[in-house]
Amino acid sequence: MVTRRGRRMGRSRMARFAVPIAIPVALGLVLGAFIAFSGGGHSSLSQTALGVAASPSPSPSASATSGTTTTTTTTNVNCDIVVPANPLTAQGLATPYQLTGPNGMTPAQSGCTMTNAVNLGAFVQATILNPATGQLSVYNPLVVTQGTTPAVAPKVPTLPQNAVVTIDFGFNGTDLTQVGATPNALREGNCVNGEPGSVFGEVSFCNGTNFFNEAHQLEANGKLKVPSEGTSSKIVASAGALGSGQDCPVTHNFDMIDQDPSDNVTTEYLLNPATGQTAQDTTSNASNIAGSELLVNGSDNALLDDFIDPVFGCTPFEAPDLANNDQLTSSQALDELLAEKNEPSVPALVPENDEMVLENGQLDAAKTDLYRAELGQTPVDAANNKFDSPAEYCQNMINIQTPFLAANQTLLATGQSAVTAVGDNLFTFLANRLSMSFTNLGCQNFGLTNPVTVTLNGQGVAVAATFNTTVQKANSSTGTMTPAPSQGQRHGRSHHQLMNPSGM
């Protein structure tokens, strides 16, 4: 059986990287293409630039493509997404979500169209748990531009009795705000967009806390079997390695995270460039929509599943896709379950200095915990800040990821760059992503030094990188400092327009 992942890697993987270089400088941290650089040989990635296919801070992710680009007279970076009634049911999952402009703006006025997915595309992903058997499955609800119809009507999934569903949202812009199609839609879905007046940004969730609580209980009872992450003889163990040193990376590993870990989804859609209509990415739809183009959300998960794992010979956790004849596919929730099952002794959980969990530029433990809960992560632990504090997160990222990239440089350089406007291969992309994450997290505020020196060509693309692998110690006395704004202020930037090395 040909898996969805296998077909994606073959049929249309190259298309997803056709990201325009001329991207608004208001880019944040997306997987798109980042252009804003700082001196000293380091690249400064804006979290908004990751909109192409990355996360909300300076590190690249996967990029999205579209044949038709919507132009607007103003540079808008935020959109609304209309959540259908009863979103956790089979009918709710099959009802298209609608992308539209914020504050009453139309899709055309705002640029919030799926034909403009590279900059402002929205993506939705559901992971379903059968509480009776522990079986997992995936379904990717369709997003359409408000006022349009699907190119192909979504397939209504068959859900198990009492199914527990989590829905994750990803966005290639800066702030995506959930709006209910009915007065009760968001409550029916247990949807979480952030704190009142302070959204997370490009990500949001529905029913994640209930899903992971149930999954953890089923794991404890032996009903849910989450596999091992596996090992690879191709991985070169480094001085900062945890575990065996050859364990396949998971999304909680400091050797692959960035400034905003565990963000965005692995969902892909098909675009009919002739009509501007979207469809679910299925084998049947790909065959029947002539000239279809693939739309991708940049994310840490896509970076791991589609770029890093293949190079190391590792395999992501996959489950049947209910929209695509049960072909195996990945999801953000599956990646989280795998990471939790195989969590390293020093896990990389969502840090308080992640832009998406800041409150008016200040650290906010409550908002961080709200985000973590939707992904099944433990709350911030004030008593043990080995990985929870902003200073320790920066220190671990430097001391674990730097030697890992240095040790595996030769193999990573054979891999395809997730965003060719960020690095010319997977190694230079990851190196540039690490450098940008250092800046966007304000790691310099903790007495730390950027360990990466990036060489850029005339187009601003990283073509080489060197590392200082000296072990560093953060100054905990500055542990409450917030990240330096630089070009990392997400508001007013288009996070996904600049491939966020971190998001991917």
N, C-alpha and C positions, 0 to 999 in steps of 0.2 A: 504494500500500500504506500502510495506517495503521500507523505505528510504535508500539511500546509506549509510548515517551515521549509521543507525541502523544495517545494514548488516556488516559494517566495525567493529563496536563495538563487534559484535558477532563472525563473521567468523574468522577474522584474527588479531584482536587487539593484542593478546598476541605475535604474531609473530613479530610485529613491535618493540618489546622491546628486542628481542634476539640480543643485541648488544655485540660484543666481548669486554672483559675487557682489553685485551692487545692492547691498542690503542696507536698510536704514541704520544709521549709527546708533539709534536708540535700542540696539540689541542688548539683550541681557545675557543669559547664560545658556542659550539653547544650543541645539545640535546643528543649527543652520550653518551660518558662516559668520565668524566674528571678525570685525575689522578694526575695532578700537584697540590700540596698543599703548602700553606705557613704556617708559625708558628702561634702561638697565638690562636690556636683552630679554625682558620678560613681557609676555602678552597679557593684557588686561581684558578679561572677557566680561561683558555685561550680561547679567542674568536674563535680561529680557531677550537678548539675541538668540537664546536657545530655542526660540519659538519654532525654528524649522523642524526640529525634532530633538529636543533636549530637555533639560530641566531648567528651573528658574534661577540658576546661578551659573557662574562662569565655568562651565565645562560642557563640551559638546556631547550630543546624543545622536539619535537617528534623525535623518532629515526627511521632510515630506516634499512631494513634488506635485505640480499640477500644470496642465497644458495651458489653461486659461487663467490669466492673472487679472484680478479686479483692481482697478486703480481708484483712488479716492483723492479728493482735494485736500484732505487733512490726514495727518498721520495718527490714526487711531490704533491702539494696541490692546483694547479690552473688548470683550464680547459677552453676551448672555447666551445661555443654553436652556431651552425649554424642555423640562423633564415631564414625560407623559404621566397620566394618571396610573396609579397602581404599578409603579415601576418594577417591583419585585416579582410580579406575576409573569406568566408566559405571554399574555397579551400585551402587558406593559413593556416587556423586553422587545417585542416585535414591532411596537409602535415607534416610528422614527422620532428621534430627538431633533429639535430645530435650533439651528444656529442663527442668531440675529444680533443687531447692534445694541449697545448699552444706552440707557437713558432715553429710550424711545426712538433711537436711530434705526433706520431700516438697514437691511444687509448691504444694499448698494451704497448708502451714505457712509456706512462704517467700515466697509471692506470685510465684514464678517460673513464671508461666503466660503463654501467648501471649494470653490474654484481658486480661492486665495489661501488654500490650506497651508502652503509653505509658511505664511506669515500668521494666519489667524484661524487655522483649522482646529476643530474640536474632535475628540475621539472618546468613545465610551466602551467599557469592557466589563462584562459580568462573569463571575466565577461562581459556579453552583455546587453546593454540597448536599449529598443525600444523607440525612441523619440516620437512616436505617442501616445503610451499608458502608458509609464513609467514602463512597465513590464521588469523584470530582469531575466536573465538565466545565466547558467555557462557551460563552455566547457573546458575540460582539454586536450590541445594538447599533443600528445605523444612525448616523447624523446627516441631516439634509439641510440645505440652506432654507430658511423660513420662506414660504411662498412657493416652494418647488415640491415635486413628488419624487420618490425613489426611481432610479433607473430600472430597478427590479424590486418588487415588493419583498420585504424581509420575510424569511421563513419563520413561522411561529414554532418555537422550540417545545419539545415535550419535556416537562420538568417532573422530577420524582415527587412523590407525596411529601408534603411538609418541607419542601426544598428550602434551604437557607442560602440566600443569594447576597453577594456583595457586588457593588457596582463602583468601578473606579473611573475617574475622568482625567483626560489629558488635554493639553491645549498648547498650541504653537504660538501663542501671544503672551500677554502679561497676566491679566486677570480675567478668569472665566467665572461668571456668576450664575448660579443655578436659579431658574425661575420656574415655578410650577405651572403646568398647563391647566391645572385646576387648583382651587384654593387649598386642597388637602394633599396634593401630589407629593410635595417634599416631606410632609409628615408621614405619609403612607410608606415612603421609601426610607425613612430614618436617615435623611440626607444631611450631610455636614459640609458646609462651604467655608468654615473658619469660625471666628468669633464675630459677634455682632459688630458691623462696621469695619471689620478687618478680615477679608477673605484670605485664604491661603495663597491664591494666585492662579497658577495654571492648572492646579489639581484640586479635586474635591472627591467626595465619597458618598455612598449610600449604603447603610447597614453593615459597614465593615466591622464594627465592634462586635455585633452579634455573630457575624460569620466566623471570626477568629476565635471567639469564646467557644463556639460550638466545635470548631475544628480542633482546638486544643483539648477539649473534653473527649472527643472521639479518638484522638491520638493516645490519650492516657488510657482509654478503654481498649485500645488495640484494634479499633475498627478502621481508623484512617491510617494508612501506611504511606508515609512520606519517605522517599528513597534517600540514599546517601548521595552526597554531592559528587562522589567519585574521585579518582586520582588520575594524574596524567604524568607519564614519564617524560613528556616534552617540557614540563615546567621546571625551570632551574630554581632550586631553593635559594633564598636570599637570607641575608643576615637578619632581616626584620620579619622573616616568615613565622607564621603561627602553625601549630599542628605539625603535620608531616612535612610541610614545605612544598609538597606536590599535590595537595588537595585542590580540586577544581574550585575556582572562585565562586562565591555566592554574593548576593547583594548586600550582605552585612560585613563583607570583608574590606578592611581598610586598603587592601592592595588594588581595589578597583573603584572605590567610591569617589565622589567629588564633593562640591560645596553643598549640594542638596540631594542627598541619597534617597532612594526609594520613592521616586516620583515619575509620573506619567505611565503610559500603558504601551502594550505591544500590538494594539489594534491597528489594522490596516483596512483601508477602503479602496474601492475602485471608482474612478471618475470617468464619466463619458465626456470627453472634452468638447464634443459637438453640441451637447445639450446642457452641460453644467450639472447634470444629475449624478448622484452617487449611489453606490450599491455595496452590499457586503462583499468582502473579498472571499469568494468561493470559486471552486474549480469551474462550476457551471457558469457563473456570471462572467468569469474571465474569458471563457470561450465564446460567450454570446454577445458581449459588448465589444464591438469592433473598435480597435484603437484605444482600449481602456488604459488608464494610467493609474499607478499606485500612489495612494496618499498615506503618509506615515507620520506618526507622532514620535518626536524625539524623546528618548527616555533612557534612564540608566538600565532599565530592564532590556530594552532593545539592544543597547550596546553590549551587554553581557551575553544575551541569548544569540544574537545574530553576528557578532563580530569577535568577541573575546573567546567564547566557548569553541567555535569552529577552529580557531587557530591552535588552541591547546588540545583539541580532540576531546573536549568535554561535551556533555549533553544536558540541556535544560530540562526542568521538570515540565512535562506536558500532559494534557488531558484531551479527551474528545471534544471537537468543536461541533456543537449542536446545530450550527447553521451550515456546516460543510460536510455532511455525511460522516460525522464522527472522526474526521481526519484529525490527527494529533496537532495540538498547538500549545503555545505558552500563554501565560498571563501574568500580570503584576502580582496577583494574589498567590499564584503558584510559586513564583519566585520568592515571595516572602515566606511561605510555608517551608520551602527548601532551605532558605537561609536560617530560619529559626531552628529547624531540625538539625542543621549542621553548623550551628553558630560557633564562631571562634571564641577563644577565651576573652578576647577584647573585641566586642562587636561594634560595628559602625552603625549606630542608630541615628535617627534624624536629630541633628544637633540644634541647640537653642540659637546659634548664630546663623542658621539656615534662613535666608531671606523670607521664605514662605511662612515661617512661624514667628517672625518678629512682629511686635506691636508698635507701630509708629517709630520704627527704627530701634526699639528697645527689646531686650531679651524678655521673653514671656513664657515661663514654664507651663502655664495652663494651656496656652495655645499649642505649645510643643507636644504636650501630653494628648491633646485632642487629636492632633495629626497622627501621633504614634498609635493611639488606640484604634484608629480606623485601619491600621496595618498589622494589628496584633502585637505591636512592640511594647515593651515594658515602659512605664513612665519614668520621667527624669528622677534620678536618685541623688538627692542632695547629700546623703551620707557617704556615697561612694562615687566620686567624680572621675574614676579612671577613664571613662569614655563619655560620660554625660556632659561634663563641663566644656564650654567652647574652647578653652585653652588646651584641654586634654585631647579633644577631637583634632585640633590642628596638629598637636604634637604627634599623635598616633598616625595621622595621615602622612606626615612627613617621614617619620621613622620607619613606617611599614611599607608605604607605597613607593617611596623613592628607590630603595634598594631592590624592590621587586621589579620595577620597570627597568632599572639598570641591568639586573641579572638576566632578564628575558628580552633584552633589546633586539637581539638578532632574529628571534622567532617572531616577535610582534611586528617587526619591520616588514615581514612577508605578508602581513594581513592588510586588508583594504581599509582605508581611512573611513571612519563613520561620517566625517564631514570633510570633504576635500579642500574647503576653504579655510580649515583650521590646521590640518596637518596632511602631508602628502602620503602618509601611510598610517597604519594603526598605531605604531610606536610614537611617531611625532604627534599624532592627534592626542594620545593619552598623556604625553609629556606636557604638551601645551595646556591641556585640560587641568593637569595638576597645578601648573603654574598659575593659571587663572583662578582656580579654586582657592589657592593660598591668599591671593589678593582679595577676592570677593568675601571670604570669611573673616577678613581682618586679622589674619594670623600674625602679621607683623606687630600687632598690638600686644602680643604675649611674649615679646622678646625673641621671636623666631625669625629665621632668615629663609627667604625663598630658596629651596634647594635646586631649582631648575633654571638653566640658562638655555633659552630657545633661540635658534637661528632662523630668521625669516627671510623669504625671498622677496622679490620686488612686489609681489601681489599680497604680501602679508601672511603667507602660508608657512607654517613651520616645516622646515626641511631637515633639521638636525636639532639635537638637544644633548646637553651634558648635565650631570648630576653631582651634587655634593652630598655624599651619603653619610657624612658625619652625624652621629646621633645628637639630637637637640633636646633641650629641656625647656618647657614652657614656664613662663613666669606666672605662677598662679595668682599673684597679687593683682594682676590685671585681668583676671578671669571674668569679670563682669563687663568688660568693654565690648561694645558692639562693633560690627564690621565697618571698615572704612567705606564711605559711600562710593568714592571714585566713580566708576561707571556701573556700579552694581545696584544703584537705586532702581528697583524694578518698576516703580510707577513712572510712567512717561517713557518707558523703554519697551521695545518689543522683544521680550525674552527669547522667543524662538527664532527671531530673525538672525540671530547671531549664534551659531551653533554652540550650545552650552557644553563645554567639555565635561561639565559636571553632570548635566542632565543625562548624558549618555554614558 
